[in-house]
Amino acid sequence: MQPEQILREHLGLCEKVYDLLMRENHQMKSQGSPPSPEILEEKQELLLLLDHSLSALKTLRREDFSPFGDGSKLMQKAQNKTLQIFYIDRENEQLLSKVALENAADVGFGSKISEVRDMQAKLYPQEKKEGESADD
């Protein structure tokens, strides 16, 4: 396979990854829920394809490229798309953390934490009184 073709295929795959991450981002922002199982499954499939694509990229050497071809433009586009992927993936991680915390609060962890604090408040004065009576 020609080097430019490998880069074109990799760039196409990067576009698919970016589109998927944008869908994931939209879902988390609009619905406030974690990614759907379909999105997670699609991610797994794309990860396998990315592994193959990266293996193909590792075989490329500078001398394989024609000085008159569009290899450098394709490489620049792939690098730019990769940066966009990193950015949106980081945002999605932050959204996922936020969604997870909100869901945890909905489940009732907030009320459980309050119950624990109330119990500690009840126990602490009792311990203090016990300590005071022992000193007297």
Summary of the structure (lengths in Angstrom):
residues: 136
radius of gyration: 26.5
end to end distance: 89.7
largest distance: 94.4
contacts: 327
relative contact order: 0.12
helix: 87%
strand: 0%
